[in-house]
Amino acid sequence: MKVPVCALFLSIIALVNPARADTPRLSIEQVAPGIYVHQGTHELPDRHNRGEIANIGFIVGQRCVAVIDTGGSPEQGYALKTVIESTTAVPICYVINTHVHPDHIYGNIAFKQPSVSFIGHHKLAEAMAMRAPFYQEMAERDLGFRLKSENFVLPDHSVRDTLVLDLGGRTLLLRAHRTAHTDSDLSIYDAQTKTLWLSDLLFMGHLPVIDGSLNGWLATIEQLKTIDAKLAIPGHGPIAADWPEALAPEERYLKNLQSEIRAFIKDGRTMEEAMANVGLSAHDDWQLFDEFHKRNVSTAFAELEWEDD
């Protein structure tokens, strides 16, 4: 399925929704021809960073720009929009949300215009709707800003298997994955530069976070390895040019969790015991290990204790 590109509405968009005067500047790097990335920091979301911790960016075609995730706050979304408009006169036609997590979707409102189509996994709309009340509470409590219902911009187009976007002289292949990091993971492949935008299906430096399925994530990694890519863009961490070797640390961590937790379950040991003992050998390999590892163990334990039933 091909979705047609939109018409040139750049000047209209600028008038209807101009950049805010207090919009912060956003650092951006062109990592391949026409592919621009802002690299986030390895931090927990808080009032200081306002949740702006993920890698986000955009891809420019001859007639159309596709935004890949919009950031952890409405302000970061406006900052990204400002950077795009200062980088190219090509209009923004698509916003692709790679999954449901706040650091990737809270900037959506900055791009909501009749000329822009929002695209996501076929489970994304349900996931956003279910999490919106909690996300609103969390944003005000932890990040220091309020979100309204209109901040949760749902997809106009859903990807159940694959979707091809024509940006003009450049096509993007979007693929919906089985439940892995979350239940709404999308990857984007640019054939022109052989760039694979994986978002949080790939963590570099930052401990991988399981909010979906450990087994599903490992199966997805096996599929991703077969893709002919020269460059991989993670959701957190530096751009990787050594593909598929870039997947190895993440895969090793997840496989170790799988094997150790299965052994604990086989021996009749509890989740609490697993959380205190499983996977500790990887402590020094990852940033934010203490913040996320026990949660990963509990999520994986709950999945694996039922896998033979």
SEMIRO-963714 format. One record per residue (C-alpha): residue in one letter; x, y, z. Coordinates in Angstrom, 3 decimals. Layout:
@aa: A X: X Y: Y Z: Z;
...
//
This chain:
@aa: M X: 0.000 Y: 0.000 Z: 0.000;
@aa: K X: 1.296 Y: 3.446 Z: -0.912;
@aa: V X: 0.071 Y: 6.610 Z: 0.769;
@aa: P X: 0.229 Y: 9.641 Z: -1.569;
@aa: V X: 2.337 Y: 12.600 Z: -0.537;
@aa: C X: 0.657 Y: 15.797 Z: 0.516;
@aa: A X: 0.601 Y: 19.127 Z: -1.282;
@aa: L X: 2.778 Y: 22.094 Z: -0.413;
@aa: F X: 1.227 Y: 23.727 Z: 2.648;
@aa: L X: 4.373 Y: 24.947 Z: 4.391;
@aa: S X: 3.561 Y: 28.644 Z: 4.340;
@aa: I X: 0.003 Y: 27.994 Z: 5.547;
@aa: I X: 1.230 Y: 25.780 Z: 8.376;
@aa: A X: 3.676 Y: 28.453 Z: 9.510;
@aa: L X: 0.869 Y: 30.993 Z: 9.742;
@aa: V X: -1.608 Y: 28.712 Z: 11.499;
@aa: N X: 0.815 Y: 27.219 Z: 14.010;
@aa: P X: 3.957 Y: 29.345 Z: 14.268;
@aa: A X: 6.883 Y: 28.306 Z: 16.445;
@aa: R X: 6.417 Y: 29.556 Z: 19.992;
@aa: A X: 8.648 Y: 32.363 Z: 21.158;
@aa: D X: 9.948 Y: 30.231 Z: 24.048;
@aa: T X: 10.714 Y: 27.209 Z: 21.873;
@aa: P X: 14.158 Y: 25.862 Z: 22.840;
@aa: R X: 16.814 Y: 25.131 Z: 20.256;
@aa: L X: 17.218 Y: 21.488 Z: 19.303;
@aa: S X: 20.550 Y: 19.997 Z: 18.264;
@aa: I X: 20.337 Y: 17.925 Z: 15.088;
@aa: E X: 22.819 Y: 15.896 Z: 13.046;
@aa: Q X: 22.584 Y: 14.673 Z: 9.469;
@aa: V X: 23.691 Y: 11.039 Z: 9.839;
@aa: A X: 23.076 Y: 10.088 Z: 6.186;
@aa: P X: 21.889 Y: 12.088 Z: 3.157;
@aa: G X: 18.493 Y: 13.520 Z: 4.079;
@aa: I X: 18.319 Y: 11.759 Z: 7.461;
@aa: Y X: 18.499 Y: 13.953 Z: 10.565;
@aa: V X: 18.653 Y: 12.799 Z: 14.196;
@aa: H X: 18.526 Y: 14.503 Z: 17.562;
@aa: Q X: 20.221 Y: 12.264 Z: 20.118;
@aa: G X: 18.693 Y: 12.207 Z: 23.571;
@aa: T X: 20.446 Y: 11.698 Z: 26.908;
@aa: H X: 20.550 Y: 8.656 Z: 29.179;
@aa: E X: 18.441 Y: 10.063 Z: 32.000;
@aa: L X: 15.216 Y: 9.307 Z: 33.772;
@aa: P X: 12.449 Y: 11.701 Z: 32.724;
@aa: D X: 12.052 Y: 14.482 Z: 35.272;
@aa: R X: 11.263 Y: 18.196 Z: 35.669;
@aa: H X: 14.786 Y: 19.139 Z: 34.607;
@aa: N X: 14.799 Y: 17.347 Z: 31.238;
@aa: R X: 10.986 Y: 17.442 Z: 30.869;
@aa: G X: 11.014 Y: 13.939 Z: 29.418;
@aa: E X: 13.127 Y: 14.970 Z: 26.425;
@aa: I X: 15.411 Y: 11.923 Z: 26.508;
@aa: A X: 14.800 Y: 9.946 Z: 23.293;
@aa: N X: 16.292 Y: 10.019 Z: 19.811;
@aa: I X: 13.922 Y: 11.761 Z: 17.405;
@aa: G X: 14.298 Y: 13.267 Z: 13.933;
@aa: F X: 13.143 Y: 13.383 Z: 10.335;
@aa: I X: 13.755 Y: 12.120 Z: 6.812;
@aa: V X: 13.602 Y: 14.459 Z: 3.798;
@aa: G X: 12.434 Y: 13.411 Z: 0.333;
@aa: Q X: 12.070 Y: 15.547 Z: -2.773;
@aa: R X: 8.418 Y: 16.383 Z: -2.051;
@aa: C X: 7.800 Y: 15.360 Z: 1.529;
@aa: V X: 9.280 Y: 15.149 Z: 5.039;
@aa: A X: 8.537 Y: 12.284 Z: 7.432;
@aa: V X: 8.998 Y: 13.037 Z: 11.122;
@aa: I X: 10.135 Y: 10.062 Z: 13.205;
@aa: D X: 8.809 Y: 10.546 Z: 16.743;
@aa: T X: 8.184 Y: 13.984 Z: 18.184;
@aa: G X: 9.783 Y: 14.077 Z: 21.612;
@aa: G X: 9.014 Y: 14.036 Z: 25.301;
@aa: S X: 7.155 Y: 17.360 Z: 25.602;
@aa: P X: 5.011 Y: 19.623 Z: 23.433;
@aa: E X: 7.866 Y: 22.160 Z: 23.521;
@aa: Q X: 10.303 Y: 19.638 Z: 22.092;
@aa: G X: 7.833 Y: 18.933 Z: 19.314;
@aa: Y X: 7.709 Y: 22.636 Z: 18.429;
@aa: A X: 11.507 Y: 22.783 Z: 18.573;
@aa: L X: 11.761 Y: 19.855 Z: 16.173;
@aa: K X: 9.274 Y: 21.496 Z: 13.831;
@aa: T X: 11.330 Y: 24.707 Z: 13.879;
@aa: V X: 14.510 Y: 22.794 Z: 13.035;
@aa: I X: 12.799 Y: 21.042 Z: 10.126;
@aa: E X: 11.494 Y: 24.289 Z: 8.679;
@aa: S X: 14.932 Y: 25.889 Z: 8.981;
@aa: T X: 16.577 Y: 22.879 Z: 7.323;
@aa: T X: 14.359 Y: 22.346 Z: 4.293;
@aa: A X: 11.527 Y: 24.000 Z: 2.350;
@aa: V X: 10.031 Y: 20.561 Z: 1.703;
@aa: P X: 6.721 Y: 20.283 Z: 3.616;
@aa: I X: 6.056 Y: 17.923 Z: 6.492;
@aa: C X: 3.507 Y: 15.344 Z: 5.392;
@aa: Y X: 3.918 Y: 12.457 Z: 7.840;
@aa: V X: 4.513 Y: 11.932 Z: 11.529;
@aa: I X: 5.500 Y: 8.362 Z: 12.348;
@aa: N X: 5.162 Y: 7.338 Z: 15.992;
@aa: T X: 7.336 Y: 4.266 Z: 16.568;
@aa: H X: 5.521 Y: 3.204 Z: 19.767;
@aa: V X: 3.445 Y: 4.480 Z: 22.653;
@aa: H X: 6.044 Y: 5.703 Z: 25.162;
@aa: P X: 5.831 Y: 9.356 Z: 26.286;
@aa: D X: 9.338 Y: 10.394 Z: 25.242;
@aa: H X: 8.369 Y: 9.610 Z: 21.634;
@aa: I X: 4.813 Y: 11.016 Z: 21.336;
@aa: Y X: 4.362 Y: 14.078 Z: 23.567;
@aa: G X: 5.456 Y: 16.462 Z: 20.808;
@aa: N X: 2.738 Y: 15.295 Z: 18.404;
@aa: I X: 0.533 Y: 18.329 Z: 18.942;
@aa: A X: 3.151 Y: 20.572 Z: 17.284;
@aa: F X: 2.558 Y: 18.823 Z: 13.962;
@aa: K X: -1.214 Y: 18.415 Z: 14.045;
@aa: Q X: -2.404 Y: 20.039 Z: 10.809;
@aa: P X: -4.838 Y: 18.939 Z: 8.074;
@aa: S X: -1.884 Y: 18.445 Z: 5.729;
@aa: V X: -0.030 Y: 16.053 Z: 8.071;
@aa: S X: -0.886 Y: 12.363 Z: 8.406;
@aa: F X: -0.015 Y: 10.518 Z: 11.602;
@aa: I X: 1.053 Y: 6.899 Z: 11.218;
@aa: G X: 1.529 Y: 4.143 Z: 13.789;
@aa: H X: 1.264 Y: 0.464 Z: 14.585;
@aa: H X: -2.248 Y: -0.941 Z: 14.386;
@aa: K X: -2.246 Y: -1.307 Z: 18.198;
@aa: L X: -0.967 Y: 2.212 Z: 18.869;
@aa: A X: -4.336 Y: 4.000 Z: 19.041;
@aa: E X: -5.649 Y: 1.593 Z: 21.668;
@aa: A X: -2.409 Y: 1.785 Z: 23.646;
@aa: M X: -2.462 Y: 5.596 Z: 23.620;
@aa: A X: -6.103 Y: 5.728 Z: 24.689;
@aa: M X: -5.559 Y: 3.265 Z: 27.533;
@aa: R X: -2.478 Y: 5.034 Z: 28.867;
@aa: A X: -3.577 Y: 8.646 Z: 28.377;
@aa: P X: -5.072 Y: 9.180 Z: 31.879;
@aa: F X: -1.951 Y: 7.820 Z: 33.570;
@aa: Y X: 0.334 Y: 9.735 Z: 31.224;
@aa: Q X: -1.511 Y: 12.974 Z: 31.995;
@aa: E X: -1.104 Y: 12.414 Z: 35.720;
@aa: M X: 2.557 Y: 11.446 Z: 35.337;
@aa: A X: 3.409 Y: 14.463 Z: 33.155;
@aa: E X: 2.049 Y: 16.939 Z: 35.689;
@aa: R X: 3.555 Y: 15.139 Z: 38.682;
@aa: D X: 6.993 Y: 14.212 Z: 37.308;
@aa: L X: 7.665 Y: 16.472 Z: 34.325;
@aa: G X: 6.074 Y: 19.732 Z: 35.377;
@aa: F X: 3.600 Y: 20.285 Z: 32.544;
@aa: R X: -0.023 Y: 19.512 Z: 31.842;
@aa: L X: -1.338 Y: 17.504 Z: 28.939;
@aa: K X: -4.847 Y: 17.733 Z: 27.515;
@aa: S X: -6.677 Y: 15.048 Z: 25.603;
@aa: E X: -5.741 Y: 16.722 Z: 22.311;
@aa: N X: -2.057 Y: 16.142 Z: 23.073;
@aa: F X: -2.606 Y: 12.453 Z: 22.360;
@aa: V X: -2.802 Y: 12.569 Z: 18.572;
@aa: L X: -3.942 Y: 9.172 Z: 17.313;
@aa: P X: -2.779 Y: 7.639 Z: 14.014;
@aa: D X: -4.637 Y: 8.493 Z: 10.820;
@aa: H X: -3.113 Y: 5.413 Z: 9.171;
@aa: S X: -2.355 Y: 2.146 Z: 10.947;
@aa: V X: 0.291 Y: -0.379 Z: 9.942;
@aa: R X: -0.726 Y: -4.006 Z: 10.430;
@aa: D X: 2.087 Y: -5.576 Z: 8.427;
@aa: T X: 4.028 Y: -3.179 Z: 6.188;
@aa: L X: 3.403 Y: 0.211 Z: 4.621;
@aa: V X: 5.401 Y: 2.059 Z: 1.957;
@aa: L X: 5.595 Y: 5.858 Z: 2.120;
@aa: D X: 6.679 Y: 7.740 Z: -1.001;
@aa: L X: 8.495 Y: 10.943 Z: -0.032;
@aa: G X: 9.434 Y: 11.750 Z: -3.628;
@aa: G X: 12.610 Y: 10.106 Z: -4.889;
@aa: R X: 12.759 Y: 8.201 Z: -1.602;
@aa: T X: 10.586 Y: 5.431 Z: -0.211;
@aa: L X: 10.310 Y: 4.315 Z: 3.391;
@aa: L X: 9.273 Y: 0.805 Z: 4.383;
@aa: L X: 7.398 Y: 0.784 Z: 7.683;
@aa: R X: 7.045 Y: -2.565 Z: 9.425;
@aa: A X: 4.768 Y: -3.390 Z: 12.344;
@aa: H X: 6.379 Y: -5.880 Z: 14.708;
@aa: R X: 4.969 Y: -8.421 Z: 17.120;
@aa: T X: 4.909 Y: -7.451 Z: 20.785;
@aa: A X: 8.532 Y: -6.808 Z: 21.772;
@aa: H X: 9.708 Y: -3.617 Z: 23.512;
@aa: T X: 5.990 Y: -2.678 Z: 23.567;
@aa: D X: 2.916 Y: -3.977 Z: 21.759;
@aa: S X: 3.084 Y: -1.100 Z: 19.233;
@aa: D X: 6.621 Y: -1.170 Z: 17.796;
@aa: L X: 7.333 Y: 0.114 Z: 14.278;
@aa: S X: 10.623 Y: 0.147 Z: 12.369;
@aa: I X: 11.419 Y: 2.358 Z: 9.362;
@aa: Y X: 13.795 Y: 1.385 Z: 6.561;
@aa: D X: 15.160 Y: 3.888 Z: 4.048;
@aa: A X: 16.262 Y: 1.919 Z: 0.991;
@aa: Q X: 18.158 Y: 4.871 Z: -0.496;
@aa: T X: 20.736 Y: 4.987 Z: 2.311;
@aa: K X: 20.087 Y: 1.539 Z: 3.828;
@aa: T X: 19.277 Y: 3.225 Z: 7.121;
@aa: L X: 17.185 Y: 1.255 Z: 9.617;
@aa: W X: 15.393 Y: 3.465 Z: 12.142;
@aa: L X: 14.613 Y: 1.069 Z: 15.002;
@aa: S X: 13.694 Y: 3.437 Z: 17.806;
@aa: D X: 13.375 Y: 1.438 Z: 21.044;
@aa: L X: 13.771 Y: -1.937 Z: 19.401;
@aa: L X: 17.460 Y: -1.032 Z: 19.757;
@aa: F X: 19.048 Y: 0.396 Z: 22.905;
@aa: M X: 22.686 Y: 1.512 Z: 22.849;
@aa: G X: 24.254 Y: 2.178 Z: 26.256;
@aa: H X: 20.867 Y: 2.639 Z: 27.957;
@aa: L X: 19.571 Y: -0.602 Z: 29.498;
@aa: P X: 16.879 Y: -2.173 Z: 27.275;
@aa: V X: 13.434 Y: -1.773 Z: 28.838;
@aa: I X: 10.815 Y: -4.507 Z: 28.500;
@aa: D X: 7.264 Y: -3.174 Z: 28.353;
@aa: G X: 5.977 Y: -5.941 Z: 26.120;
@aa: S X: 7.392 Y: -9.435 Z: 25.627;
@aa: L X: 10.885 Y: -10.772 Z: 26.268;
@aa: N X: 10.327 Y: -13.744 Z: 23.956;
@aa: G X: 8.777 Y: -11.506 Z: 21.318;
@aa: W X: 11.684 Y: -9.086 Z: 21.452;
@aa: L X: 14.241 Y: -11.857 Z: 20.984;
@aa: A X: 12.264 Y: -13.235 Z: 18.039;
@aa: T X: 12.092 Y: -9.731 Z: 16.538;
@aa: I X: 15.858 Y: -9.343 Z: 16.907;
@aa: E X: 16.338 Y: -12.510 Z: 14.839;
@aa: Q X: 14.212 Y: -10.970 Z: 12.068;
@aa: L X: 15.977 Y: -7.623 Z: 12.253;
@aa: K X: 19.378 Y: -9.255 Z: 11.779;
@aa: T X: 18.409 Y: -10.272 Z: 8.240;
@aa: I X: 17.854 Y: -6.679 Z: 7.071;
@aa: D X: 20.540 Y: -5.279 Z: 4.768;
@aa: A X: 21.317 Y: -2.074 Z: 6.633;
@aa: K X: 24.393 Y: 0.130 Z: 6.783;
@aa: L X: 23.206 Y: 2.362 Z: 9.593;
@aa: A X: 20.930 Y: 1.724 Z: 12.574;
@aa: I X: 19.245 Y: 4.469 Z: 14.593;
@aa: P X: 18.343 Y: 3.403 Z: 18.142;
@aa: G X: 15.716 Y: 4.950 Z: 20.350;
@aa: H X: 18.391 Y: 5.730 Z: 22.923;
@aa: G X: 22.118 Y: 6.024 Z: 22.340;
@aa: P X: 24.496 Y: 6.762 Z: 19.459;
@aa: I X: 23.920 Y: 5.909 Z: 15.812;
@aa: A X: 25.346 Y: 2.481 Z: 14.948;
@aa: A X: 27.271 Y: 1.770 Z: 11.732;
@aa: D X: 28.164 Y: -1.812 Z: 12.660;
@aa: W X: 25.021 Y: -3.686 Z: 11.695;
@aa: P X: 23.824 Y: -6.217 Z: 12.805;
@aa: E X: 26.611 Y: -6.363 Z: 15.409;
@aa: A X: 24.984 Y: -3.382 Z: 17.152;
@aa: L X: 22.232 Y: -5.725 Z: 18.319;
@aa: A X: 24.626 Y: -8.047 Z: 20.157;
@aa: P X: 24.774 Y: -6.361 Z: 23.611;
@aa: E X: 20.993 Y: -5.989 Z: 23.774;
@aa: E X: 20.441 Y: -9.559 Z: 22.595;
@aa: R X: 22.981 Y: -10.898 Z: 25.086;
@aa: Y X: 21.283 Y: -9.097 Z: 27.982;
@aa: L X: 17.814 Y: -10.305 Z: 26.985;
@aa: K X: 18.930 Y: -13.897 Z: 26.372;
@aa: N X: 20.644 Y: -13.976 Z: 29.746;
@aa: L X: 17.449 Y: -12.803 Z: 31.421;
@aa: Q X: 15.513 Y: -15.490 Z: 29.580;
@aa: S X: 17.830 Y: -18.340 Z: 30.535;
@aa: E X: 18.319 Y: -17.331 Z: 34.173;
@aa: I X: 14.630 Y: -16.680 Z: 34.808;
@aa: R X: 13.672 Y: -20.003 Z: 33.228;
@aa: A X: 16.128 Y: -21.714 Z: 35.572;
@aa: F X: 14.607 Y: -19.933 Z: 38.588;
@aa: I X: 11.104 Y: -20.946 Z: 37.523;
@aa: K X: 12.178 Y: -24.557 Z: 36.947;
@aa: D X: 13.649 Y: -24.653 Z: 40.465;
@aa: G X: 10.408 Y: -23.301 Z: 41.940;
@aa: R X: 11.920 Y: -20.020 Z: 43.051;
@aa: T X: 9.861 Y: -16.840 Z: 43.355;
@aa: M X: 9.740 Y: -13.636 Z: 41.369;
@aa: E X: 11.148 Y: -11.782 Z: 44.372;
@aa: E X: 14.153 Y: -14.099 Z: 44.428;
@aa: A X: 14.649 Y: -13.593 Z: 40.709;
@aa: M X: 14.488 Y: -9.800 Z: 41.042;
@aa: A X: 17.211 Y: -9.928 Z: 43.693;
@aa: N X: 19.540 Y: -12.287 Z: 41.826;
@aa: V X: 18.943 Y: -12.569 Z: 38.066;
@aa: G X: 21.123 Y: -10.791 Z: 35.520;
@aa: L X: 23.386 Y: -8.935 Z: 37.934;
@aa: S X: 26.512 Y: -9.772 Z: 35.932;
@aa: A X: 25.409 Y: -7.155 Z: 33.369;
@aa: H X: 25.288 Y: -4.336 Z: 35.928;
@aa: D X: 28.371 Y: -2.506 Z: 34.693;
@aa: D X: 27.506 Y: -2.898 Z: 31.006;
@aa: W X: 24.544 Y: -0.513 Z: 30.975;
@aa: Q X: 23.511 Y: 2.926 Z: 32.104;
@aa: L X: 20.320 Y: 3.150 Z: 34.202;
@aa: F X: 20.666 Y: -0.514 Z: 35.151;
@aa: D X: 19.504 Y: 0.046 Z: 38.735;
@aa: E X: 16.490 Y: 2.032 Z: 37.556;
@aa: F X: 15.112 Y: -0.545 Z: 35.092;
@aa: H X: 16.620 Y: -4.000 Z: 35.616;
@aa: K X: 14.366 Y: -5.262 Z: 38.409;
@aa: R X: 11.342 Y: -4.101 Z: 36.458;
@aa: N X: 12.585 Y: -6.062 Z: 33.462;
@aa: V X: 12.988 Y: -9.173 Z: 35.594;
@aa: S X: 9.469 Y: -8.907 Z: 36.998;
@aa: T X: 7.941 Y: -8.342 Z: 33.549;
@aa: A X: 9.868 Y: -11.241 Z: 32.034;
@aa: F X: 9.164 Y: -13.548 Z: 34.984;
@aa: A X: 5.417 Y: -12.951 Z: 34.663;
@aa: E X: 5.650 Y: -13.897 Z: 30.979;
@aa: L X: 7.923 Y: -16.916 Z: 31.277;
@aa: E X: 6.187 Y: -18.619 Z: 34.194;
@aa: W X: 3.198 Y: -19.221 Z: 31.897;
@aa: E X: 4.971 Y: -20.063 Z: 28.649;
@aa: D X: 4.487 Y: -23.846 Z: 28.962;
@aa: D X: 0.834 Y: -23.667 Z: 29.989;
//
